[in-house]
Amino acid sequence: LFVAAGLTEQKANETLKNKQVSASFAEAIELAKHTCEVDKSVGNLLYQISTRLKHKHHLPTIVSYVASKKLKTDIQLNCALDYLKNNPSMPLDESKFSEASGVGVEVSPAQIEDVIEKLVEANKAELLEQRYKFNTGKILMNARKLLKFADGRIVKSELDMQILDLLGPKSEADLEPASKPKVPYFVHDYKCMMRCIHMYLHCATTGNGHQIFIKCFVVSHMTISYLINIFGLMEEHLKITGGQVRTRFPPEPNGILHIGHAKAINFNFGYAKANDGVCFLRYDDTNPEKEEEKFFKGILDMVNWLGYTPYKVTHASDYFQELFDLAVVLIKKDLAYICHQKYEELKGINPPPSPWRNRPIPESLALFEDMRKGKLDEGSTTLRMKHVMEDGKQDPVAYRIKFTPHHRTGDKWCIYPTYDFTHCLCDSIEQISHSLCTKEFQARRSSYFWLCNSVDIYCPVQWEYGRLNLQYTVVSKRKIQKLIDAGIVRDWDDPRLFTLTALRRRGFPPEALNDFCAKVGVTGNLCILEPSMLEACVRTTLNNTAPRVMAVLYPLKVTITNFPNEAGSLDIKVPDFPADESKGNHVTNLTKSIFIERSDYMEIADKSYKRFASDQSVGLRHAGLVLTLERAEKSSKGDVVELFVTCKSVEDSPKPKAFIHWVSATSCLECEVRVYSRLFKHKNPEDTSVVPGGFVTDCNSDSLSVNTAARVECSVKKAKVFDKFQFERLGYFCIDPDTTDNTMVFNRTIPLKEDAGKN
């Protein structure tokens, strides 16, 4: 079907992989077949419709225009799609649609020749001086304005022919490449401003010595909407900042930061650091109903924990008066109005247009003041901006009424600005140079530029990059709260979650998270990864930073009947980092009675088993001793409860197949060890096609194992909360905040790298 409509076989196969596009394309083809034969020219237009049409209820109309040859060219289709995006409401005004789309407009070759002739004549002096180095784009741009619906290829061909007629064939000098002037970071030349500015983010050193290697460049989106008032305002901005790079990290204080925020923190702070700039931490505190003090503190704690210090900590609420004043400016320019449509009416893809859109300016100003004074009911009135966003959303809300006291301003305000209104204006007020945000905000870019230009203030450039998502988890604040309310996890810092507080509690070092973000890099694509890549970074970091100690999770008592010291105790020096003993050591106590791991003993060893057995000796790590079984004492159920062994020095014994860890039975510490595994069974627990019962039903009931019988050597007694260790042969562990004077609690951060030959 798709090949018959003009797609290549490869393109058809690629299209089939996108269910939404392929379904829309197939429907468009079937609709068109009622009127015409779907050849390549028609099929190309239908394919563009299937990929670009925002509101699918317009599909039959626009397809009928293509099938009946009312829309024949790419430029006509582009204009038609733009009109439908800006006018999504039904019914469609077909007369205005036809006018905007150039239906029935025919541009003759004579008209094209006449327009091009006049434009060439107007630029004749420059053409004769610069010859073929002249930038013909200027002529083509003016021709497009005068010949909006002409075929661009015919226009270009006519221009080339007339230039050849004027200048003659190209000479050798004409064929030499033109030298390209270096484009400064901020320029005042219109043509240069229209070029995309490339940021190549190279190796940057952050405050904690971490190296960020960003693998690619980000392209700025300098559209016409950005350039309207840029020149004078940019000059003023540069005077204020001295050309300094200024970024910001702007979280909402209604939840705890998660792994995706770590990337945003690294990018914003790291890019500023790489360019000797500064980064603000700005709380977007415009929704007092959901904001709590613990979230403000938690966000700053996590930024600091990752090794970054904000240039300034600011709040959107710092600028409430300025934002209100700018809203008044917008109303006075007839670019905003007071609306009484309810929230329920504004929801959905195609809400009805507001009957109050053309309300008189004085009336909107008076009602906005009534909103501020609390004279109108909550939910009854909003201030809306006269703008259509890139996703087709009409007239986004700028202010709404909320009678909830604000944590900083108290009851001074009862109207609060929305994100769409606040975000760009605060960036401008703080003289931010680079508004770096994730890809889902691309649909708000035109709104960002439009609003700054509408109130005549400096407009930063918004650059979008792909989000970072991890599989086997959820990061939505609402969904995490649901897990907490259901008792599945304890709180926002439950180590099975991927909030930053949870990762810290589990024992993930901040250096590992920064390293992970650097390895992921910055691209325009959504990045979805398994946790294993993050775990590899954690393992690498802890291998170099976590001192080694010995602990036994499931103890089996061993008594050495011929202990080599009459006092019954020996001090053993254990290196903190066996690969580099210069990093220090600690002393642990070897006594007549010790504990070993229950899994390190087997009554009868098979050929692959290398550890302790009735017929197989084993070495003790760091002690220089080899144990041989005398007898095993069993309970009435037949379980081994204690081993009685003899020992010899390593020098006097055949080399054992394995050395096992141990702790003293008389001088070790009892501790609680919590072992975590994946909270969810599927990679994407939010995918209802895989988990039809919802993400809560996908939870692994065995994701937490608590062991209260574990033992650890006493050298860790003075360690602090969040201190990290490698328990030899077991994994990396971190001291949990639940630790008390009587009981140490350890969280397993991550197991050691699996050895396929280990047994």
N, C-alpha and C positions, 0 to 999 in steps of 0.2 A: 504493500500500500504506500509506504513512505518513498520507496525507490521510484514507483510510478509517478509520484508527485514531484520528482526532480531531485531528491536527495541521493547522494552517493551511497553505496552499500555501507561503507564505513560510518558515514554520518547517520544513516538510518539505525545501525546497530547501537551507536552511542546514544541516540535519542530514546531508544527502547529502554535503556537503563534508567532513564528518568521517568517514573510512572506518571507524574503530574503533566509534564510536557507532552509525553507521547499520547496520553489520553486526550489532552486538549487538541493536539495536532490531528489525531484521528477524527475527532468530532468535527473539527473545522473542514476537513476534507469531505466528510460525508454531507455536511451542510452545503458545501460549494457544488457538489455533484448534482444537486437538484436544478442548478441554473446553468452550469458550464462544464466543459471538460477541464479537469485539473491537470494542466501541463506544467512545465518547469517554471514558467513566469508566474503563474498563479500560485503554485506550490511554494515558491520562495516567499511570497507575501504571507501565505497562510502559516508558514513555519515561524516567521517573525511575530505574527500575532500570537501564536501558541506559547512563545517564550517571553513575550513582553506585556501582554494584556493583563492589567492589574485586576480588573473587575470582570469576572467570567460571565456575568449576566449580559454583558454587551457583546458576547461572542457572535450570536446569530446576526446582529445588525452589521457589525464590521465585516463579517464574512460575506454577507449579501452584497455589500458595496464592492468588495473585491471581485466576487463572482460575476457581478453585472458590469464589470469594467469601469465603475465609477472611480475606484481607486486603482491606479495602474502603475504608479512609480513608488520607489522607496521614500521619496520626500513626502508624497501625499500620505503614505501610510504612517510615517513618523508624526506628521501633523495630526492625523486622525487619532493615533494612540495618545499623543500628548493631550488632545482635547478630552478624550474619555477619562484620562487619569485625573484631570483637573475638574471634570464634571461627571462624577460617578453616579449621580442620582438618576433615578428613573421617574417619569419617562424621559427619553432623550429628545432634545430639541433638534430635529433633523436638519432644519434650515441652517441653524448656526453651525452644526456639525459639518454640513456640506461646505459651507463658506470657509470654515477653518481648515478643511482638508483639501481645498482646491478642486472640489468636484466640478467637472465641466470646464475647468480652466485649460486652455490649449495654448501653448507658447510656440509660435511658428519659428522656423529657422531665420526668417527675415528679422523678427523681433530680437532674437539672440544676437544676430550679426550687428544690428543697430546699437544695442546696448554695449556690446563689447567694443565696438568702434569708438564710442564716446568715452569709455573708460580708458582705453589705450591712449586716446588723444590727451586726456587729462593727466596721464602719467608719462607723456612722451619724453619730456626732458630727462626724467630719471631713467627711463628705459634706454635712451641713447647714451647716457653717461655710464650706467652700470651694465648695460647690455644683458647678457644671460645670467649675470649675478643678481639681477633685480628679483626681489621676492614677489612672485606673481600672486601669492596668497592674498595680498591686499586687494588686488583687482577682483579675484574670485569671490572674496567676501562681500564686496560691494555689488558684484553681479548677482550673488545669491539674494541680496536684499531686494534688488530690482526685478529679479526673475525667480521668485520664490519657488514656483512649481515647474521650472524648466529642468530638463534632464541634465544632471551635472556633467555627464560625460560629453554631451554635445557642447555645453558651455566651455568646458576645458579644451576641447578640440578646436573650437572657433578661436579661442584666445591664443592657442599655440600657433594657429595658422596666421593670425594677424600679426603676432610678434615676429614670426619668420618673415613675413612680407615687409615689416618695418626694418628689421635688423639684418636680414640675410642669413646665410648659413653660419654656424658656430665656427669661430676661429680657434687656433691653438690656445690663445689666452683665455678664451671663454671656457675651454675644457679643463683648465687648471682648477683644483679644488679651492674653495674659498676658505680663508682662515676664520676660525670660530673664536670670537671674543669670549673671555671668561665671564660667566654670569655671576655677579655678586650675590651674596645670600639674600639681602633685601635690595631690590632695585626699584627705580621709578620709571623705567621704560616700559610702556604698555606691552610691547611685543615680547619682551623678556618675561614680564610677569605672567604672560599667558602660557609660557612653557612650564612643564612640570619640574619642580625642584626635587632633586634626588637627595635623600639622606642616606649616606652609607655609614652605618653604625659599626665602628671598629672596636678594637680592644679598649675597654675602659676599666679603670680601677676604682672600685667603690671604697667606702670608708673602712670596710673590714678586710681590705686587701684582695677581695675576690675579683677575678677577671671575667668580664662579660664579653663573650664573642657572639655578636649578632651577625647572622649569616647572610643577610640580604638587606636591601634598601627598601625604604618606604617611600611611596610616591605621593607628593602633596596633590591635593585636588583643587587647583586654583581655577575655579569656574568663574563665569561672568558675574554670578551673584556675589562672589567674594570681592570682585574688583571695583564695585560701584563707587565706593567712597574711600578707597584704600590709601590714596597717595598722601594727602595732607595728614590724615590720621596716623599713617605709618611713620611719617617723619616725626610727629609728636611722640609716638610710642618709642622710637629709637632714641630720642633725646632723654626720655625718662629712664629707659633701661640701659642705655649705652650699648645697645645691640646684644645684651645678655640673653642667653637661652633661659627661658623660664617655663617650667612644666608644672603640672599639679596632679596629685592623686586625690580624687574627690568621692570617697565612699559615702553611702547613706548609713547613718548610725542606727540601723534597725536590725542588725544581726552581726555575726562574727565573720571575719574575713576567711576565705577559703583558698584552695590551691590556685584557682584562676586569678585571684587578687595578687598572689605572689608574683605572677608574670607582670601584671600591671605595675606593681610597686617597683620591680626590677627595671622595667622599661622606662618609666617616668623618672625615677631617681637616677638610674644608670645613664640615661641619655643626657640628663642635665649635668651629671658628674663628668661625663666624657667631653663635654663642651665647656667646662668651667662655668656652668650655670647653676641655677638653684631650682629646687622643687618644693612646692607648697603641699601641705596636707590640709585639704579643705573638706570639712564635714558638710554634706548636703542635707542640712537639718531643716527641711521644709515640710515635714509631716509629723507634727508633735504627737499624734496618736500612737506611733509605732517606735518612737525613739526612747532609749533608756540610757542612763549614765554608764552602765556597765559596758555598753557597746562603744561609747566614746573612748573610754579607758582602754578597752580591749583592742580597738583599732590602732591606737597610738602605741600600745605595748608591742603589737605584732610588727609594726613598721620599724620600731627600735630593735626588736629581736632579730629582724632580718639584716640589721646592720646599718640602717639609714636614719638620718636625723633631718627632719623637715626644716626648710629655711624659715617658714612660719607656719603655725597652726591657726587656721582661720575657719570661719563658719559662714555658710550662706546667710545665716541670720544676722551677721555683722552688717549686711548690706540691705536689710529689709526696707529701710527708708529710701535708699537710692533706687531699689527695684520698683518700689511703689511709684516714685517720681517718673521713672522711665515708662511705666505702664500708662501714666497720665499722658505722657508725650505721644505714645502710640494711639491713644484714643483721640487726641487732638488732631492727629494726622489722618483720622478716619481709617486706621489700620487695626482697630480693635473695637469691640462692642460688647455691651452687656446682654447676656442671653439667659432665658429662663427654661430652656429645655432640661429635662431631668437626666440624671446619669444613665438610666435605662434606655432613654431615647438616643443617647450618643454612642451606645455600644454597638459593636458589629461592624460589618464591612461597608454597608451602604446606609448610614443613618440619614434621616430626612434633613434637608437644609433648614437652617434656623430662620424662622419668620421674623426675627429681630435683627437680621444681619445689616439692614439699611436704617437702623435706628439713628435718629439725629444725634450729632456729637454732644451737644449740651445735655441731652437726656442721659446718655451713657456716662458722662462725667458725674452728673448728680447721683446716679444710681451706684457708681463705683465708690463715691464718697459715703453713701448710705451703707454699702457693704463694709467699708472700713470702720464705720461707727457702730456696727452690730445691729443695724435696724432691720436687716433681712434675715430670714430663716436659713439655717444650714441646709445645703442641698437645693435651695430654691433658685440660686443665681450664680452665674459664673461670668468671668471676663474671658472672651475668646478672641484670638488673633485672626485677621483676615488673610489666611495663607493656606495653600494646599501643599502638604508635605510630599516627599518623593514616593512614599508608599500609597499615596492617594488619600490619606487622612485629611479631612477638611477642617479648617478653623480650629486648631488645637486650643485647649483651655490654658489660659495664662494664670488666672487666680480663681480660688474657690474659698468658700466660707467654712471655717472650722472653729468651733467654740472651745476647743481643747487648749488649756494653757500650755505655753511653750516652755521648755526647760531652761531657756536662757532669757527670753523676753517676757516671761510670765503672761499676763493677760493684756499686754499692750496692743497686740495684734489679734484679730479674729479672722483675718484673711491671709492666706498663704500662697506664695507663687508655686507653680508646678515646675517639674524638672525642665520641660521644654522652654520655659521662660527664664528660669534661673541660671541654668548651666552656662550658656554662652555669655550672658551679661556679667556674671561673676568672673569668668575668664577675662573679659575685657577690663573690668574694674581692677583686677589684680595684674594687668599687663602681661598676661600669659602669652608666650610666643608660640608654643606648640601645644595644641589641644589633642593629646593622644588618647584614643578611645577604641573600644573593640568594634568589630564589624557590624554588629546589630544597630549601631548608632549612625551608620551610613545613610539610612533613610531620613535622619534628622539633620544631615549636613546642610541642605539648602535652607532649612528653617533656621539653623544656627547663623548662617551668613545673612539671611534675610532680616532677622531680628536686629542684629548689630547695625546693619546698614540703615534699617528703618528708623532707628533712634539716633543715628549719626554718631556712633561711637566706634572706637578702634575694634577691628575684627581680627581675632587670631585665626590661624589656619587649623582646621580640623583634619587630622590624619587617622585613618582607621587601620587596625591590624586584626588578625584572626585570634579568636578566643582559644584558651587552653582548657580542654575538658579531659577528665580521667574517667576510665571505665570502672565498673563495679562500685559506683557510688552515686549519691545525689548531693548537690550543693545548694539547691533552692532553700531559702530561709524558711519558707512555708512548709516544705517537705521535711526538713530537719526538725522543725517544731512538732510536726505530726509524729515523727519517730520518738521524740522526747515525751510527748503526751501519752503515747501508747506504751511507754515503759520499755521500748526496744533498746534505746540508748539512754545514758544517764543525763547528759547535758550537752551543750555545744562543744565541750572539750572531750567528749568520749573518744578514746583513741581509735575507735573503728571508723570514725568520720574523717573527712579530708578538709575540715576547717583548719586554719593555721594553729589555733589553740590546741586542737586535738592532735595535730602532728607534733607539736612541741611536747605535749604530755606523753605521747608515745615514745618520744626520744629522738625524733628526726632533727638533726642539727640544722641551723639556719644556713650554714655554708653549703649543705647538700641541696637545699631548695634553690638557692641562688645558682648553683652549678647546673641543676636540672633546667631552670629557666633559660640559662645561657645556651645549653645544649639544644633545647627546643627551638630557640631563636625567634625571630619576628618575621612573619610573612602575612600575606593577606588571606591565607586559607585557615579555616577552622582546623585546629590540631586536636585530634582525639587519640589518646594514648592509654595503654595498659599501665597499671601502677608499677610494673616491673622495671621500667626505665628510671622512675623516681627511686625505687628501692636500690637499684644499682648505684646511683649517686650517693645514697645514704650509706651503703655498705663501704664504698670507697672512702668516704669521709671518716666514718667511724673506725675503719681499719687503721687510720693514721692518728686518731685522736682519743680513742676509748682505751684506757688501760685495762690489762688482762687481770682477772681474778678468777678464783675457782668457786663454783657453786654446784650443789647437787639438788636436782628438782624432785626426784623420787628416791629417797635415801634407803640404802641397805647397809646395815651395820657390819663392820669388819673389825675383828680383834686380832692384833699381831702378837702371837704368843711368845716370840723371841725378840721383842722390841730391842733395838741396839743401844738403848740408853736407860740406865737404871732409874733415872728420874722420871722416865715415862713421857718425855717431851723433847722435841728437837725444833730449833728455829730454822726455817727454810727460807732462803732468799729467792724471791720470784721476780723475774724481770717484768716491768709494766708493758714493755713492747719487745718481745723476744727477737724480732728482726733488727732492733736497734737498742741494745742494752744501755747505750749512753743516755737514753731518755729517762732512766731511773728504775728503781725497783722497790719492792715492799717485802716485809717479812710475814710469813704465815707459820702457823704452829702445826707440827706433825706430832700426833700422840698415839698411844698404844691402840686406842680405839678410833676408828675413822668411819666416815660414810662414803660410799661410792654410789654411782648411779645404778639403780636396780637393773636397768637394761644392759649394764656392762657385765652381767654375770649370766652364764648359761651352764646348766648342769653338765650336759654333754655337748661339746663343740662339734659343729659340722665342718666340712672342709673350707668353707668360705668365712667362717667366724674367726675373728682375730683377737677377741678380748678374753676376759677371765672365764675360766671353766674348771670343772673338777680335774680335767686332764690337760689343762693348758695354763701356764703361768702368764702373768701380766705385769707391766711396769707401772710405777706411780710417777706421774709427771712431777718434775722438779726435785723429787726426793732422792733419786738415784738408787731406788730399791725395786726389787722384783718380788712379787708375792706368789706363793704356791699354796694351794688349798690343803688344809689338814682335814677339816670336816665342815659340814653345813648343818646348822640347827634348823629344824622345821617346826611349824605350828601343828596343831591337831588336824588342820585342814590340808596339811602337806605343803604349805607355802614356806619358802626359805625365809627365815627371820634374822639369821646372823651367820656370818662366815668366820671360821677360825683359821688363820693362815700363819705361815712362817715367811720370813723375808731374808733376802740376801742382797748384797750390793750388786749393782749392775756389772761391775768389773768381775765379780766372781760367778756370774750366771750366764748361760746362753742368752743371746739377745732376744727379748720377747717380741712377738709379732705386733704388739700395740702397747701404748702407754695411756692410762686413763686418768681423769681428774678425780679429785677427792677433797674432802674437808675434814678437819678434826671433829670428832664426836663430842669432845668436851669443851672446846673453845670456839665453836662456830656460832653463828647467829641464826635463830629461826626467822624465817621471812615468808611473806606472801608473794607469789609470782603469778602475774596475769598474762596469759598468752592469747593473742588476738589473731583471728583469721578474717577473711573477707566477710563483710557484713551482708553482701548480696550474692546471689547464686549466678546471676546473668550479667553479661557485660553492660547491658543497658537496661537497668531495672525499670526505667520509665517507658519502655517500649511496650505498649499494650498488646501488640501483635505477638510478642514473645511472653509477656507477663500479663495475661488478660485480667487478673485480679488486682492489678496495681502494684506499685513498688513495695508497699508494706508487706504484701504476701510473698515477696521474693526474699525476705530476710532469712539469713542463715541462723537458726536457733542455736547452733554450736559455735558461734563466732567468738565467744569468750569462754576461756577455761581458767578457773581460779584454783590455784594450788597453795594450800596453807601449810604443807608439810615440808617445804623446801628449806635448804640450809645454805648459807653463804659464809665464806671466811670472814673473820672479824676485822680484817683490814679496812672494810668499807664502812665501819661503824660511824665515822665522823663525816661521811659524805652528805652532800646537800641535795635537796629536791632538784630534779632534772639533771643531776650528774649521771654520766653514762659510763658503762663498763662493757667489756666483752667477757661474758662467762665462757671460759675456755671450753671448746667443743660444742657449745650449746647455742650461742648467738649473742646479739647485742641487747643490753637491757638498760633501762633508765629508772631512776628513783621517782616514784609517783608522789604527788602532793598529799595522798591519803596516809603517807608515812607518819607514824607517831613515835614517841620516845620508847614505846614498848614493842612496836612492830614495824619493821621496814617492809615497804611494798615496792615491788619492781614490776615494770611493764616490759614485756619483750618487744623491743623495737622492730627487730628483723632477725630471721635466722641467719646462720653463716651460709656462705655459698655452698650448695650441695656438692658433695664429692661422690661421683658415680661408683667409685671403688670402695667407699667406706662401708665397713661392716664390723 
